[in-house]
């Protein structure tokens, strides 16, 4: 296993955060905000249920009118003889029959419309619970979306790193003695850290050997896969490669097989190779 490579930069714009600790912290913060939103939604739903219950426990305004009517009835109570009260018979002729002129006007009675009754307690409570469930469902969907997005971003990042590792190996195994310096520069363009330092030191001698030996190689990648992801965000990629080699010594498109362990890190938002090891 390769040692963890040092990441040479920070995440640039429009590039997922390659620091697993920061990514986990961001996910935890999103989960905390979603939980707070869910708690507020539950509190609001509970308050709505309590308001609905209070609507049915408040005094009925019609109760005061009933009490007033009862008081008036008591005032009309007739006292017994000898208590200084007026005899009803002295005021009203009980033997008199009513005539057409004696019509009695009655006060109009307000009748409450049939459809104006308050909604039942069950309906209000069910509505409050339904609202709470709806809000909770929205929160859960948001959490699922964020988790899916994080997973997708992480997979995209791994795919980009693997592609950089593959292309670097192809560049290393595809050389032309007529364009040696160009090929060396192409390898350096995707290199950083330890790998770049070593390759720059040997670049001049490497170019000279290719030109003198009239080397021409064409490489390709057969297999590639992630071996591990280090705590600093770097990715270790295992690659199986082969190439056809021709040179002045007489080789003509001879097949060569290679196994390499490539470490890729983020440098200012760009994946670059920091280490290459040939595996027996």
Backbone bond lengths (Angstrom), bond angles and torsions (degrees), N, CA, C in turn:
res aa  C-N    CA-C-N  psi(-1)  N-CA   C-N-CA  omega(-1)  CA-C   N-CA-C  phi
1 X - - - 1.456 - - 1.530 109.81 -
2 X 1.347 116.79 139.20 1.456 121.12 178.87 1.506 109.94 -79.53
3 X 1.354 114.74 147.72 1.461 118.48 175.37 1.501 109.72 -68.84
4 X 1.314 115.39 154.30 1.460 119.96 178.36 1.509 109.36 -59.02
5 X 1.351 117.20 133.02 1.452 122.25 179.14 1.508 109.65 -91.45
6 X 1.333 115.00 151.90 1.467 118.82 179.30 1.504 109.83 -79.82
7 X 1.325 116.11 130.55 1.456 120.41 176.17 1.518 107.84 -74.73
8 X 1.356 116.76 131.80 1.447 119.91 -172.69 1.495 114.96 -92.26
9 X 1.317 122.89 4.54 1.452 121.13 -176.68 1.500 111.75 -164.29
10 X 1.315 113.75 -170.27 1.463 120.25 178.21 1.495 109.42 -115.25
11 X 1.318 114.73 163.40 1.459 120.27 -177.48 1.515 110.49 -66.73
12 X 1.317 117.91 131.78 1.452 123.20 179.65 1.502 110.99 -90.67
13 X 1.332 118.59 -177.21 1.470 122.49 -179.25 1.501 112.27 -66.21
14 X 1.331 115.87 144.82 1.456 123.70 177.32 1.520 112.28 61.88
15 X 1.332 118.39 22.67 1.460 121.96 177.88 1.518 107.93 -122.99
16 X 1.346 119.44 129.92 1.472 120.80 -178.25 1.516 111.62 -57.55
17 X 1.276 117.79 146.42 1.445 123.41 178.18 1.514 109.33 -63.45
18 X 1.361 116.09 120.60 1.456 119.78 -175.29 1.511 112.26 -89.93
19 X 1.313 119.53 -1.88 1.448 122.46 178.12 1.519 108.65 -86.47
20 X 1.345 118.65 111.99 1.475 120.95 -177.91 1.520 112.14 -58.96
21 X 1.370 117.57 -35.18 1.463 119.93 -179.24 1.518 110.10 -66.22
22 X 1.352 116.11 -44.71 1.465 119.37 178.95 1.520 110.73 -65.00
23 X 1.342 116.26 -40.35 1.466 119.93 -179.95 1.529 110.56 -62.77
24 X 1.335 116.37 -42.43 1.470 119.73 178.89 1.520 110.53 -65.12
25 X 1.343 116.10 -39.04 1.458 119.44 177.84 1.513 112.24 -63.27
26 X 1.345 115.31 -39.51 1.471 119.59 178.82 1.523 110.39 -65.31
27 X 1.336 116.68 -41.99 1.471 119.77 178.55 1.518 110.89 -63.73
28 X 1.335 116.59 -40.49 1.469 119.97 179.41 1.530 110.49 -64.42
29 X 1.336 116.72 -39.52 1.460 120.17 179.48 1.523 110.69 -65.20
30 X 1.343 117.69 -41.00 1.462 120.29 177.85 1.522 110.61 -64.47
31 X 1.326 116.12 -40.49 1.468 119.37 178.75 1.520 111.00 -64.46
32 X 1.368 116.64 -38.04 1.460 119.85 179.03 1.520 111.11 -64.79
33 X 1.347 116.78 -42.79 1.457 119.79 179.43 1.527 110.92 -64.91
34 X 1.330 116.01 -39.22 1.463 118.94 179.01 1.526 110.71 -66.03
35 X 1.349 116.45 -39.07 1.465 119.67 178.70 1.524 110.67 -65.44
36 X 1.348 116.66 -39.29 1.472 119.87 177.39 1.523 110.45 -62.18
37 X 1.347 115.95 -41.57 1.464 119.45 179.47 1.522 111.04 -63.92
38 X 1.334 115.71 -39.88 1.462 119.57 178.90 1.524 111.16 -65.20
39 X 1.349 116.50 -39.93 1.462 120.24 179.18 1.526 111.00 -64.41
40 X 1.343 116.40 -41.16 1.464 119.76 178.66 1.523 110.61 -65.21
41 X 1.348 115.49 -38.42 1.461 118.87 179.31 1.526 110.71 -64.80
42 X 1.335 116.03 -42.21 1.464 119.57 179.39 1.520 110.76 -64.93
43 X 1.361 116.18 -38.78 1.461 119.60 178.59 1.529 111.24 -64.18
44 X 1.356 115.46 -40.77 1.462 119.30 179.49 1.524 110.98 -65.28
45 X 1.326 116.42 -40.33 1.458 119.93 179.05 1.526 111.26 -65.77
46 X 1.348 115.50 -39.23 1.463 119.17 178.78 1.525 110.70 -64.73
47 X 1.345 116.59 -40.28 1.460 120.67 178.49 1.524 110.81 -63.92
48 X 1.360 115.78 -38.19 1.459 119.13 178.43 1.534 110.63 -64.28
49 X 1.325 116.58 -38.72 1.459 120.26 178.97 1.528 110.63 -65.94
50 X 1.349 115.82 -39.84 1.464 119.03 178.72 1.529 111.41 -66.00
51 X 1.336 116.67 -39.47 1.458 120.22 177.12 1.522 110.89 -61.80
52 X 1.336 115.26 -39.99 1.463 119.08 178.75 1.524 110.69 -63.55
53 X 1.339 115.64 -40.50 1.466 118.96 -179.58 1.538 110.99 -68.22
54 X 1.363 116.45 -38.41 1.453 119.44 179.55 1.526 111.71 -65.67
55 X 1.347 115.95 -28.98 1.462 119.93 179.85 1.523 111.01 -62.64
56 X 1.310 116.60 -25.67 1.469 119.88 -178.46 1.523 112.39 -97.55
57 X 1.328 117.49 -12.46 1.462 119.39 179.83 1.513 112.20 -98.54
58 X 1.366 117.56 -13.31 1.471 120.09 176.75 1.526 110.23 -64.62
59 X 1.357 116.64 153.24 1.478 120.86 178.25 1.500 110.60 -62.42
60 X 1.351 115.48 140.13 1.464 121.83 178.26 1.524 107.96 -75.90
61 X 1.356 118.60 123.88 1.472 119.67 -179.13 1.516 113.54 -61.26
62 X 1.319 119.56 -22.15 1.470 121.96 178.54 1.514 112.27 -72.46
63 X 1.361 115.79 -15.06 1.471 118.72 -177.16 1.521 110.63 -66.37
64 X 1.356 118.19 -34.40 1.463 120.97 179.70 1.507 111.82 -65.62
65 X 1.351 116.91 -38.08 1.452 119.97 178.33 1.523 111.23 -65.02
66 X 1.324 117.48 -36.95 1.466 121.26 178.78 1.517 110.21 -65.36
67 X 1.365 116.08 -39.83 1.467 119.57 -179.75 1.523 110.65 -65.11
68 X 1.355 116.69 -39.70 1.470 120.13 179.02 1.510 111.39 -63.80
69 X 1.322 115.23 -41.11 1.473 119.25 179.01 1.521 110.70 -63.06
70 X 1.334 116.94 -38.81 1.465 120.19 179.79 1.524 110.17 -66.00
71 X 1.333 116.92 -37.43 1.469 120.33 179.84 1.528 110.98 -64.23
72 X 1.333 115.49 -43.66 1.456 119.22 177.60 1.520 112.08 -60.73
73 X 1.308 116.82 -36.93 1.465 120.82 178.62 1.524 109.85 -64.79
74 X 1.329 116.52 -38.11 1.461 119.44 179.65 1.525 111.00 -66.90
75 X 1.348 116.10 -34.76 1.466 119.52 -179.08 1.529 111.71 -67.20
76 X 1.292 115.77 -23.80 1.459 120.09 -179.13 1.521 112.83 -90.02
77 X 1.339 116.63 5.56 1.454 119.63 -178.37 1.539 108.64 -67.27
78 X 1.261 115.42 135.61 1.468 121.41 -177.21 1.516 110.23 -89.63
79 X 1.346 115.86 131.34 1.467 119.79 177.83 1.529 110.07 -85.03
80 X 1.297 118.06 161.25 1.475 123.55 -178.39 1.517 111.36 -77.40
81 X 1.348 118.89 171.73 1.464 124.14 -179.26 1.513 111.01 -60.60
82 X 1.349 114.15 146.19 1.459 118.59 174.69 1.504 113.58 83.72
83 X 1.364 119.07 5.60 1.458 120.49 -177.67 1.514 110.96 -109.89
84 X 1.360 117.09 16.65 1.451 120.37 174.19 1.497 114.18 76.02
85 X 1.309 119.04 20.78 1.468 121.58 -178.85 1.503 109.01 -101.52
86 X 1.262 115.64 161.37 1.466 122.02 -178.34 1.508 110.38 -80.13
87 X 1.318 114.87 135.69 1.472 120.68 178.19 1.517 108.37 -76.10
88 X 1.282 115.22 128.79 1.462 120.34 -178.53 1.507 110.34 -60.94
89 X 1.295 117.26 -36.74 1.461 120.37 -177.03 1.506 112.19 -65.52
90 X 1.372 116.61 -22.96 1.456 119.57 178.34 1.511 112.14 -77.23
91 X 1.258 115.63 -19.94 1.469 120.46 -178.48 1.504 111.37 -98.80
92 X 1.302 115.54 -38.83 1.464 120.32 -175.83 1.512 108.91 -120.00
93 X 1.302 117.52 124.96 1.461 122.51 176.94 1.502 108.15 -77.17
94 X 1.330 116.19 103.74 1.455 120.16 -175.46 1.500 112.16 -68.21
95 X 1.383 116.89 -23.36 1.465 118.10 -178.26 1.512 113.06 -87.56
96 X 1.348 115.42 -8.21 1.464 118.88 -178.28 1.506 110.23 -75.86
97 X 1.327 113.90 133.27 1.457 118.65 178.15 1.518 109.38 -89.52
98 X 1.279 116.56 144.02 1.469 119.16 -179.49 1.499 110.80 -68.46
99 X 1.334 115.05 143.73 1.470 121.41 176.62 1.513 109.16 -112.40
100 X 1.364 114.91 177.73 1.466 118.96 -179.75 1.513 111.18 -64.90
101 X 1.409 115.48 -29.22 1.468 117.79 -178.94 1.519 112.53 -76.45
102 X 1.312 115.43 -14.34 1.458 119.09 -178.31 1.524 112.81 -89.89
103 X 1.311 115.57 27.64 1.484 118.21 -179.00 1.521 109.39 -64.15
104 X 1.287 116.37 143.50 1.463 122.41 -177.00 1.508 109.63 -106.98
105 X 1.316 113.28 125.64 1.470 117.32 177.11 1.519 108.52 -87.21
106 X 1.269 114.36 125.38 1.475 119.25 179.31 1.522 109.63 -102.68
107 X 1.323 115.21 146.07 1.466 119.21 178.01 1.522 109.94 -68.05
108 X 1.327 114.78 139.08 1.475 116.56 178.13 1.517 110.18 -61.63
109 X 1.302 116.45 143.39 1.471 122.42 -178.87 1.520 108.64 -105.20
110 X 1.322 114.33 124.90 1.473 118.28 177.80 1.511 108.68 -79.32
111 X 1.289 114.43 125.25 1.477 119.95 176.36 1.518 109.32 -107.20
112 X 1.277 116.18 129.02 1.468 120.43 179.95 1.519 109.23 -70.13
113 X 1.331 117.69 129.00 1.474 119.92 179.31 1.521 110.27 -55.13
114 X 1.320 112.28 147.06 1.471 117.72 -176.77 1.509 111.12 -62.25
115 X 1.349 117.00 -39.43 1.469 119.80 -175.74 1.507 113.66 -84.45
116 X 1.351 119.77 3.70 1.459 120.99 -174.93 1.521 112.66 -93.99
117 X 1.306 118.47 7.52 1.457 120.33 -179.48 1.525 110.03 -68.69
118 X 1.339 115.79 151.60 1.466 120.70 179.72 1.529 110.04 -67.02
119 X 1.359 115.14 146.12 1.466 116.87 175.95 1.521 109.95 -62.27
120 X 1.290 115.23 150.20 1.458 119.28 -177.43 1.516 110.91 -67.28
121 X 1.323 115.12 157.19 1.467 121.08 178.97 1.524 110.76 -59.28
122 X 1.311 116.55 -39.92 1.471 120.27 -178.70 1.519 110.98 -61.57
123 X 1.368 116.31 -40.22 1.469 119.74 -178.33 1.522 110.40 -63.96
124 X 1.349 117.35 -44.85 1.456 120.43 -178.70 1.525 112.20 -65.37
125 X 1.320 115.67 -43.04 1.467 119.19 -179.80 1.527 110.72 -65.61
126 X 1.340 116.36 -41.82 1.473 119.95 178.07 1.518 110.03 -61.42
127 X 1.358 117.18 -40.02 1.454 120.38 178.56 1.517 111.97 -62.97
128 X 1.336 116.65 -42.30 1.464 120.37 179.56 1.526 111.06 -64.49
129 X 1.323 116.05 -43.12 1.469 120.24 179.28 1.530 110.19 -64.64
130 X 1.336 117.03 -40.58 1.466 120.74 178.79 1.521 110.76 -61.59
131 X 1.346 116.89 -40.70 1.463 120.37 178.38 1.529 110.51 -64.07
132 X 1.341 116.33 -40.91 1.457 120.12 178.69 1.520 111.18 -62.80
133 X 1.322 116.48 -43.87 1.465 120.21 179.39 1.516 111.50 -64.65
134 X 1.331 116.56 -37.57 1.467 120.51 179.43 1.526 110.38 -63.24
135 X 1.333 116.16 -45.98 1.465 120.00 -179.94 1.523 110.62 -64.91
136 X 1.333 116.62 -41.79 1.464 119.95 178.29 1.523 110.63 -61.63
137 X 1.340 116.55 -39.09 1.469 120.01 178.41 1.511 111.81 -63.04
138 X 1.346 116.22 -39.85 1.469 120.20 178.14 1.528 110.18 -63.13
139 X 1.333 116.24 -43.45 1.464 120.01 -179.91 1.521 111.01 -61.68
140 X 1.321 116.95 -44.17 1.468 120.66 179.61 1.521 110.62 -61.92
141 X 1.343 116.75 -42.53 1.454 119.86 179.59 1.520 111.44 -63.25
142 X 1.334 117.00 -38.08 1.464 120.20 177.95 1.525 110.63 -64.06
143 X 1.341 116.12 -43.33 1.465 119.85 178.31 1.522 111.77 -61.30
144 X 1.334 116.36 -43.68 1.465 120.17 179.02 1.532 110.88 -62.61
145 X 1.335 115.57 -40.03 1.470 119.07 179.50 1.524 110.86 -64.10
146 X 1.351 116.57 -43.42 1.461 119.68 -179.53 1.522 111.44 -63.88
147 X 1.351 116.37 -41.47 1.467 119.76 178.01 1.523 110.81 -62.75
148 X 1.343 115.98 -42.41 1.462 119.94 179.74 1.522 110.60 -64.13
149 X 1.343 116.02 -41.29 1.463 119.71 -179.54 1.523 110.86 -65.23
150 X 1.345 117.12 -40.95 1.464 120.39 178.33 1.519 110.56 -62.10
151 X 1.340 115.66 -43.23 1.459 119.49 179.92 1.526 110.73 -63.69
152 X 1.332 116.48 -41.72 1.461 120.66 -179.69 1.521 110.71 -65.49
153 X 1.334 117.09 -42.57 1.465 120.81 179.00 1.524 111.05 -62.21
154 X 1.332 116.44 -42.22 1.465 120.37 -179.65 1.529 110.75 -64.88
155 X 1.338 116.74 -40.04 1.463 120.17 179.32 1.524 110.56 -67.27
156 X 1.326 117.27 -40.90 1.472 120.47 177.69 1.522 110.61 -61.06
157 X 1.324 115.55 -40.82 1.467 119.86 179.17 1.524 110.78 -62.73
158 X 1.330 117.23 -45.74 1.469 120.12 179.19 1.528 111.11 -61.51
159 X 1.331 116.46 -40.49 1.468 119.77 179.71 1.525 111.21 -62.82
160 X 1.334 116.98 -40.94 1.465 119.89 179.45 1.526 110.83 -65.26
161 X 1.326 116.57 -41.08 1.458 120.08 179.88 1.529 111.41 -64.38
162 X 1.311 115.91 -41.44 1.473 119.69 179.16 1.525 110.35 -64.08
163 X 1.326 117.66 -40.01 1.464 120.84 179.48 1.532 111.01 -63.48
164 X 1.342 116.93 -40.71 1.466 120.24 178.02 1.524 110.41 -63.54
165 X 1.335 117.30 -42.50 1.466 120.62 178.53 1.530 111.07 -62.22
166 X 1.322 116.97 -43.83 1.461 120.66 179.41 1.526 111.80 -62.64
167 X 1.353 116.53 -45.11 1.453 119.57 -178.00 1.526 111.70 -66.15
168 X 1.332 116.88 -35.13 1.465 120.10 177.94 1.521 110.73 -64.42
169 X 1.329 116.96 -42.54 1.469 120.39 178.21 1.524 110.33 -64.39
170 X 1.328 117.71 -40.71 1.465 120.50 177.44 1.529 109.89 -61.68
171 X 1.331 117.20 -42.39 1.469 120.59 178.96 1.525 111.53 -63.37
172 X 1.335 116.79 -38.04 1.463 120.98 -179.77 1.517 112.37 -69.79
173 X 1.311 116.73 -29.58 1.472 120.24 -176.17 1.523 112.58 -104.77
174 X 1.320 116.89 8.79 1.475 121.48 176.71 1.524 107.80 -122.47
175 X 1.326 115.55 97.93 1.465 120.98 -174.43 1.526 110.25 -129.49
176 X 1.339 114.63 151.84 1.466 120.48 179.48 1.528 107.70 -138.26
177 X 1.332 117.06 121.94 1.465 120.68 -176.13 1.531 112.24 -61.28
178 X 1.315 117.36 -21.64 1.457 120.60 179.02 1.537 111.71 -80.37
179 X 1.341 117.23 -16.22 1.467 121.86 179.66 1.531 109.61 -134.75
180 X 1.314 115.80 45.23 1.461 121.35 -173.42 1.530 112.06 -62.11
181 X 1.332 117.17 -46.89 1.456 119.26 -177.87 1.525 111.53 -64.69
182 X 1.315 116.70 -38.06 1.467 120.25 177.15 1.513 110.80 -60.37
183 X 1.329 116.46 -43.21 1.471 120.65 -178.20 1.527 111.29 -67.54
184 X 1.340 116.55 -37.41 1.469 120.18 177.97 1.533 109.76 -65.58
185 X 1.329 116.16 -44.52 1.469 119.91 179.54 1.531 111.37 -62.46
186 X 1.296 116.71 -33.78 1.473 120.70 -179.91 1.526 110.41 -66.21
187 X 1.335 116.21 -38.05 1.460 119.30 176.78 1.530 110.52 -67.80
188 X 1.329 116.71 -42.59 1.463 120.59 -179.34 1.525 112.31 -64.38
189 X 1.323 117.02 -28.87 1.468 120.49 -177.83 1.523 112.31 -61.96
190 X 1.312 117.80 -28.34 1.471 120.57 -179.26 1.520 112.02 -107.26
191 X 1.357 117.01 13.83 1.460 121.41 -176.16 1.514 111.34 -106.16
192 X 1.327 115.52 154.86 1.466 122.21 175.98 1.523 108.64 -154.86
193 X 1.312 116.89 168.86 1.456 121.65 173.61 1.513 114.23 59.36
194 X 1.317 115.36 -139.28 1.460 123.12 -175.68 1.528 112.12 -58.94
195 X 1.313 116.22 -42.49 1.462 120.46 -177.86 1.535 110.72 -64.06
196 X 1.303 118.21 -44.20 1.470 121.34 -179.86 1.536 111.03 -65.06
197 X 1.326 115.30 -43.07 1.467 119.25 -179.35 1.530 111.32 -59.41
198 X 1.337 117.17 -47.38 1.469 121.21 -179.39 1.525 111.62 -65.54
199 X 1.350 115.47 -41.54 1.461 118.82 -176.29 1.533 110.86 -69.21
200 X 1.329 117.08 -35.47 1.464 119.96 177.85 1.526 111.09 -66.08
201 X 1.329 115.77 -39.03 1.462 119.47 179.60 1.521 111.51 -63.83
202 X 1.307 117.54 -38.14 1.467 121.88 -176.03 1.523 112.70 -96.06
203 X 1.327 116.17 -1.15 1.456 119.94 -173.64 1.515 114.12 -57.22
204 X 1.343 116.53 -45.88 1.469 120.12 -177.11 1.535 110.93 -64.31
205 X 1.345 116.15 -46.27 1.465 119.55 -179.97 1.525 110.71 -66.53
206 X 1.321 116.44 -37.57 1.467 121.24 179.78 1.529 110.29 -63.21
207 X 1.328 116.50 -42.46 1.459 120.84 179.50 1.530 110.73 -64.84
208 X 1.322 115.80 -41.02 1.469 120.02 -179.52 1.526 111.39 -63.53
209 X 1.336 117.54 -41.93 1.465 121.00 -179.99 1.524 110.42 -63.65
210 X 1.293 117.18 -43.18 1.468 121.30 -179.22 1.522 110.45 -62.06
211 X 1.338 116.38 -42.11 1.459 119.65 -177.72 1.528 111.95 -70.38
212 X 1.338 116.75 -42.62 1.462 119.73 -179.09 1.519 112.07 -68.15
213 X 1.308 116.32 -39.07 1.465 120.31 -178.04 1.516 112.60 -84.49
214 X 1.351 115.74 -4.32 1.467 120.90 -178.82 1.547 110.96 51.79
215 X 1.292 112.80 49.49 1.465 120.27 -178.72 1.525 110.37 -76.36
216 X 1.313 114.18 137.72 1.470 121.54 172.88 1.524 106.82 -140.08
217 X 1.313 115.44 117.16 1.465 119.81 -179.52 1.524 109.60 -129.62
218 X 1.319 114.25 151.82 1.460 120.54 176.00 1.518 107.94 -133.75
219 X 1.323 115.48 113.88 1.460 119.23 -175.58 1.523 113.56 -106.82
220 X 1.316 114.39 160.91 1.457 121.05 176.17 1.527 109.00 -152.15
221 X 1.307 116.03 158.64 1.459 121.81 -179.12 1.518 109.45 -100.94
222 X 1.330 115.69 127.06 1.464 120.49 178.57 1.529 111.10 -88.75
223 X 1.342 116.30 -46.70 1.461 121.52 -178.52 1.521 109.92 -140.90
224 X 1.314 115.74 149.75 1.469 120.65 176.49 1.522 108.57 -153.30
225 X 1.327 115.40 140.66 1.463 119.73 178.96 1.512 111.22 -161.69
226 X 1.341 115.57 156.54 1.464 121.11 -179.31 1.523 109.44 -76.63
227 X 1.335 116.08 125.48 1.461 120.88 176.15 1.524 110.79 -86.19
228 X 1.339 116.07 -44.67 1.465 119.54 177.58 1.519 109.68 -165.03
229 X 1.336 114.47 163.60 1.453 121.43 173.66 1.518 107.93 -117.99
230 X 1.329 116.07 123.37 1.453 121.02 -176.04 1.523 111.59 -80.55
231 X 1.318 115.15 163.50 1.466 120.42 -177.39 1.522 112.55 -64.58
232 X 1.335 118.27 -23.09 1.465 120.69 179.46 1.526 112.32 -86.92
233 X 1.340 117.06 5.59 1.460 120.97 178.26 1.509 114.23 94.04
234 X 1.328 118.20 -8.95 1.467 119.89 178.88 1.527 109.97 -72.45
235 X 1.328 114.94 155.78 1.467 120.98 -177.06 1.522 109.04 -121.01
236 X 1.329 116.95 134.15 1.463 122.03 177.28 1.521 108.09 -103.41
237 X 1.345 115.97 122.43 1.464 122.19 -174.81 1.526 109.15 -116.78
238 X 1.327 115.44 129.60 1.465 120.87 174.74 1.528 108.49 -94.58
239 X 1.344 115.58 133.04 1.461 120.13 -175.41 1.529 109.77 -132.61
240 X 1.322 115.26 134.05 1.467 122.33 171.20 1.522 106.77 -107.00
241 X 1.340 115.61 122.08 1.456 120.33 -174.92 1.525 109.93 -130.93
242 X 1.311 115.20 158.35 1.470 120.31 173.03 1.522 108.71 -142.27
243 X 1.343 115.24 157.94 1.461 119.65 -179.13 1.524 109.92 -148.57
244 X 1.320 114.59 158.96 1.469 121.43 174.96 1.527 107.08 -108.24
245 X 1.342 115.41 125.55 1.464 120.79 -171.99 1.529 110.45 -116.05
246 X 1.329 113.98 134.50 1.467 121.75 172.31 1.529 107.41 -129.07
247 X 1.358 116.02 142.35 1.469 118.96 178.89 1.530 110.59 -155.50
248 X 1.322 113.73 177.77 1.470 119.23 -176.82 1.517 111.97 -70.52
249 X 1.333 118.03 -16.67 1.463 120.93 -179.74 1.517 112.26 -76.31
250 X 1.311 116.69 -5.43 1.462 118.76 176.47 1.521 114.53 115.58
251 X 1.289 118.21 -6.81 1.469 119.62 178.76 1.529 109.65 -69.83
252 X 1.318 115.03 134.93 1.458 120.93 179.35 1.534 109.37 -130.42
253 X 1.305 114.32 101.75 1.470 120.72 178.83 1.536 112.98 53.58
254 X 1.318 114.37 40.96 1.462 118.64 177.81 1.535 109.46 -73.78
255 X 1.326 114.28 138.68 1.475 119.08 -178.65 1.526 110.65 -80.39
256 X 1.300 114.93 132.64 1.460 121.35 174.45 1.530 107.92 -126.93
257 X 1.335 115.45 140.91 1.471 120.37 179.68 1.520 109.14 -115.24
258 X 1.323 115.47 141.54 1.452 121.25 -177.74 1.532 109.89 -134.98
259 X 1.327 114.27 146.34 1.462 120.71 169.87 1.520 107.53 -125.63
260 X 1.328 115.92 126.47 1.458 120.01 -175.10 1.528 111.32 -132.31
261 X 1.335 113.97 147.07 1.461 121.16 173.42 1.528 106.46 -110.44
262 X 1.335 115.68 117.70 1.464 121.35 -173.55 1.530 109.36 -117.11
263 X 1.342 115.38 128.79 1.468 120.68 177.50 1.531 108.84 -103.30
264 X 1.349 115.56 127.45 1.467 121.51 -177.87 1.531 108.48 -116.51
265 X 1.333 115.71 134.39 1.466 121.42 179.38 1.530 109.29 -127.72
266 X 1.327 114.65 168.04 1.459 120.79 177.24 1.523 110.01 -94.95
267 X 1.337 115.95 129.21 1.458 121.59 176.43 1.526 107.82 -127.13
268 X 1.324 116.02 104.08 1.467 121.29 -179.45 1.523 112.15 52.74
269 X 1.326 115.40 42.53 1.461 120.21 177.10 1.513 114.26 84.88
270 X 1.315 117.33 2.83 1.472 120.95 -178.38 1.524 108.83 -118.99
271 X 1.342 118.88 125.30 1.461 120.86 176.82 1.529 110.75 -70.14
272 X 1.340 115.29 130.91 1.463 119.73 177.93 1.523 109.77 -138.50
273 X 1.328 115.11 158.53 1.460 121.39 -177.12 1.521 109.27 -89.06
274 X 1.340 116.05 125.89 1.459 120.67 -178.25 1.531 112.01 -107.81
275 X 1.330 116.45 -13.29 1.466 118.06 -177.86 1.519 109.98 -159.44
276 X 1.356 116.19 139.87 1.465 121.36 176.60 1.512 108.35 -134.66
277 X 1.316 116.63 126.40 1.457 122.04 178.11 1.530 109.16 -123.79
278 X 1.342 115.55 134.49 1.460 119.86 173.24 1.519 108.63 -85.88
279 X 1.328 115.97 127.34 1.467 121.37 -176.54 1.521 108.97 -103.27
280 X 1.350 118.06 127.62 1.471 120.39 -179.11 1.523 112.27 -60.44
